[in-house]
Amino acid sequence: MLEDWNARHNLVSRSSLEDVWRRHVLDSAQLVRHVPSSAATLIDLGSGAGFPGLVLAELLRERVRVTLVEATRKKCEFLKTVAARLELNCEIRNRRIEDGLPERFDVITARACAPLSRLLGYAQHFSAPGTIALFLKGQNLAVELTEARKCWKIGALEHPSRTDPLGTVLEVVEFHHVQKAASPRRRQSEGRRR
């Protein structure tokens, strides 16, 4: 099904189709062990071809309601087709992540969506006290964390990926936006304008 839709809508890179099981399915499935047993709701941001959202909806179908958010209509059509065929306990929302939703979620996931600082900005629209975020990140995680910490207070655990030797499952247990201090030069120029 993925191959058929991918030929028309470019859901994943053609080179990754050859290794779809390890590269996409197993990579997504490794998040299950980090989802708290108390979690009842999960949102996947920028779901694309459904990784990790559809995989988690299948594996957690008995206990977690999964919402997938994707801005591209054609990708949403694919997600809805797969969800219906597999009778998954999930909802697909065709909208931009930045627009948020009125609901709050226990778990937030994302894979290949955006740099960490931007992801945290998106995630704040869907989080409540106790929400955790599970982000599949690649070899640039240290750089992304350094950048994100310039404007976010982050409490996180790093778990080695089980499918990618350079990857990490970043489990964010707390994040708060903090004001970035103005540089001395900026403060001086603002003082002159008054």
N, C-alpha and C positions, 0 to 999 in steps of 0.2 A: 504494500500500500504506500509506504514512504517513497519507494522508487518511482511509482507511477506519478504521484503528486509532485515529487521533486523535479521530474523532467519538465513539468509545466510551470512550477512556481518557485523553484530554487529554494527549498526549505533548509537544506544543509549542503555543505560543499560536496561536489561529486567525489572527490578523493576520500572523504570520510564515509561514504556509502559502503565501501568495501569492508570496512571495519565497524559497521554501525553498532554491533552488539557491545563490543568493549568500549568504543569511543563515546557512544551516546547512551545506550541503555544501562550498562553496568556503571558508568560514571555517574549517571543520575541515581541509580538504585542505592549507591553507597550512602546517600543522605538519610535513608530510612533509620539507620541505627542512631542518628542524632536527633530524631524527632521525639520529643518527650511523650511518654505514655499518656500524659494528661491532655495532650493537644487534641482539639476537636476541629480546628479550622487551619487551613494552610493556603497561602496565596503564592503563585509563581509569577514573577514579574518578567515581562518580555518573553513570553513562552515560545515564540518561534515555531519550531517543529514539534514542540511538546516535551522538550528535555530541559529540566527534569519533571515538569508538571504532570504530563500524562503517565509517566512511569510511576511517580509517587501516588497518583490517583488509583492506579491499578494495585500497587503493593499495600496501600493503606486504606483500601476501599471499605473495609468493615468499620473503621473507627474515625476517619478524618474526612471532612468535607473540603474538597480542593477547588480553588478558583484560579483560573488561568487568565492572565491579562495580556493581550496582544493587540497592537495598533493596526496591523496589516489585515485587511478584510479577508484576503485569499488564504492567509495562514489560519485565520479563525475558522474558515470553512473546513479546512483540513482537520483542525483540532476537534471541531464539532462532529465531523464524520467518524473519526477514530473513537471519540468518547461514546457516541451512539452505538457503534459496532461492538465495542467492548462493554457496554452498559456500565460506564464508570460513574462514580459518585462525584461529579465535578460540574462546574459551571464555567463557560467560556465568555469572557467580557471583551468585546471589540472596542477598545478605547486606549488612549495614551496613558501611560503610567502616571505622568505628571498630573493628570486630572483627578487622581485619587478615587476613592469610593467611600461611602458613608460607613461601611463596616470596618471593624478592626479584626486582626487575625492573630492566632497563637504562634504561627510559624510563617516566615517569609523566606522564599527561595529565589535564586536567580543563577543563571549560568550564561556566560558569554553575553552579558547584557550591557554593562557599563563599568567604568572605573569605580573603585570602592567609594570614593567621596560622593559621586553622583548617585550610586546605589543607595547609600545611606539617606540621601535627600529624598529619593523615591520612597524608601522604606518607612520614613517617618509618617507618611500619609496613611499607612496601614497598620501601624503598631500601637500597642497599648502597654501598660505596665505588665511585665512578664513575657512579652513577645520576644522570641529569638529569631535571628536571621541566619540562614545557612547559604553561604555563597561559595560556589565552586570557582576557585581562582587558579591562575596559572603561575608561571615562573616569575612574574613581576609583582607578586604580592607585597614584598618588602617595600618596594617603591610606592605602591598604592597605599599601604598603611602609613608611610611617612607623609605622603601628601594629604591623606584624609585626616590625620591627626592635627593638621594645621587649623582645621575648623570643626573637628568633631572630637568629643571625649568618647573613647571606644573601649569597652571591655570585651575581649574576644579570646577564643581558644583556637589554636591552629592544629588541625588534624591532617596528617599526611594522606594524600589521595591514595586509594587502593588501586586505581587504574592508570594513573599518570605519575611517573616518578618525579616530575617537576611541578605537579599540582598540589593544591591544598584545599581542604574543606575548611572554610573560615566560619566558625560558629560565633556570631556576635550576640552576646548576652545583654549588652547595654550600649546605648549610643545616645548622645545628646549633642545638639549643635551648640557650639560656643562662638562667641564673637571673636573675630580675628582682630587683634590689636593693630591700630593704625601705626604705620612706620613713623619715626620721628620727623622725617622730611614731610610726610603727608600732614601731620599735625601742625607743623610750622606753616605750610601753605594754607591750610584751613583757617589758621589764626589771622593771617593777613587779609583774607577775604571778608572778614566780619566787619 
